[in-house]
Amino acid sequence: MRKYAIASVLVVALAATALAAGAKYYLEMDTVGNCSVVDSKPSASSGMTIMGDKGGYASKEDAAKARKGMPKDKCRGIVG
């Protein structure tokens, strides 16, 4: 029975790691010009514009770094 419990924990841990590895972060600009980093791709009908890498960033830190690298006239403000 102990083998099955250990195997179950291992499977859950691997699944969680796989989901985290597939996570993407997006740099978006809202309708008034504020920029933010989000963890889901904005829908086409949301009014949000994806800035930087349209395919998303592998980490929140990478997306934040891209936000800091944006020209000053791109983002009116920073949200989040």
C-alpha positions in Angstrom: 0.0 0.0 0.0 2.9 2.4 0.8 4.2 2.0 -2.8 0.9 3.2 -4.2 0.8 6.2 -1.9 4.3 7.3 -2.9 3.5 6.7 -6.6 0.4 8.8 -6.3 2.3 11.7 -4.7 4.9 11.5 -7.4 2.3 11.6 -10.2 0.6 14.6 -8.7 3.9 16.4 -8.3 4.9 15.7 -11.9 1.5 16.9 -13.2 1.8 20.1 -11.2 5.3 20.7 -12.6 4.1 20.1 -16.1 1.2 22.6 -15.7 3.5 25.2 -14.3 6.0 24.7 -17.1 3.3 25.4 -19.6 2.2 28.7 -18.0 2.6 31.8 -20.0 2.5 35.5 -19.0 1.5 38.3 -21.1 2.2 42.0 -21.2 -1.0 43.8 -22.0 -2.2 47.4 -22.4 -5.8 48.3 -21.5 -8.1 50.6 -23.4 -6.8 53.7 -21.5 -3.1 52.9 -21.9 -2.3 51.2 -18.6 0.1 48.2 -18.9 0.1 45.1 -16.7 1.4 41.6 -16.6 -1.2 38.9 -16.6 -1.2 35.1 -16.5 -3.8 34.4 -19.2 -3.9 35.5 -22.8 -6.4 38.4 -23.2 -9.3 37.5 -25.5 -9.7 39.3 -28.8 -13.0 41.0 -27.6 -11.5 42.2 -24.3 -10.2 45.4 -25.7 -6.7 44.6 -24.3 -3.6 44.8 -26.6 -0.8 42.3 -26.2 2.5 44.1 -26.0 5.9 42.6 -26.6 6.0 38.9 -27.3 2.6 38.0 -28.7 3.2 34.3 -27.8 3.7 35.2 -24.1 6.6 35.0 -21.7 7.8 31.9 -19.9 7.9 33.7 -16.5 6.3 36.7 -14.8 9.8 38.2 -14.3 10.4 38.0 -18.1 7.1 39.8 -18.8 7.9 42.4 -16.1 11.4 43.0 -17.6 9.8 43.5 -21.1 7.3 46.0 -19.5 10.2 48.0 -18.0 11.9 48.0 -21.4 8.9 49.6 -23.2 9.3 53.2 -24.4 7.9 55.7 -21.9 5.2 56.8 -24.3 3.7 53.3 -24.7 2.3 52.8 -21.2 0.5 55.7 -19.4 0.6 53.8 -16.1 1.5 50.4 -14.6 -1.2 48.2 -13.0 -0.2 45.4 -10.6 
